[in-house]
Amino acid sequence: MNNLINVLFYNDKNYNAKMQLFFAISFPFFTLLALGIDSVYFKEHFFDGRDITNVLSVLYFSFFFWFSDSYLRKLMFVMVFLSYLGEFIFCTLLEMYDYRTALIPIYVPFGHAIVFASGYVFAHTQFAVKNDNFFRKCFAVAFTALFLSVGFFLKDLFSLTFGIFFFLLLKRKRWQNLYYFIALCVIFIELAGTYFKCWKWAPKTFGLIPTSNPPMGAVFFYAGGDILLTKIVDYWKSKTTNKPIEIAIESENCPF
């Protein structure tokens, strides 16, 4: 068992920067395929493809996990369980959104981990690191315009409110582009999932706040979860200082 744990979480032998980036770049294409198979249209015209999407997501997660460095593997692993908790809170308890079936799909927590890992990889490429200040300014303007536009044109007070909290959260994290890149992946998967009717957000969150489907302000909850995830993994890392040194993704060991 110890050998298996060492191979999975403390060994970078299988780390491959190019393959890691390949899975991050393939994220939008895989998302459209997987959610399309789980869509209402696919079910009505062919069959219920959820089991296929579940298998595809676990396989994609597994390959992405295998080629990632040990630190990102820890993040992805913890993210799966953290996502289950988040789904229970926001979907089951607070009823902020519903899936097309009563049960939360198996692929969802694995999908959250894929979303996080993709944004993480994008944020640590040489191009992103070298143009950090440029991206920071562009993201700030783009997300401000996004929250204001959906609030004005779609009457999405949820996004206006939690968009402010999103920026306050980023301020505490010194405006790291990591959270912007992850937010972009979140927005893409939310748009795809609601388009295919895999899930649907309630028209009023908490029965009070008008919400669009999907609300762009949802990125705040993802960002909060990402920060919690990092704290958990960093605590894990601090408790295993006697293990081999992890090789985190840095700009110099990423070929792009």
Secondary structure, DSSP 8 states (H G I E B T S, - for coil): -HHHHHHHHS--TT--HHHHHHHHHTHHHHHHHHHHHTSHHHHHHT---HHHHHHHHHHHHHHHHHHS-HHHHHHHHHHHHHHHHHHIIIIIIS-SEEESSSS--THHHHHHHHHHHHHHHHHTSHHHHHTHHHHHHHHHHHHHHHHHHHHHHS--HHHHHHHHHHHHHHHHTTT-HHHHHHHHHHHHHHHHHHHTTSEEE-SEETTTEE--SS-GGGHHHHHHHHHHHHHHHHHHHHTTTTS-------GGGS--
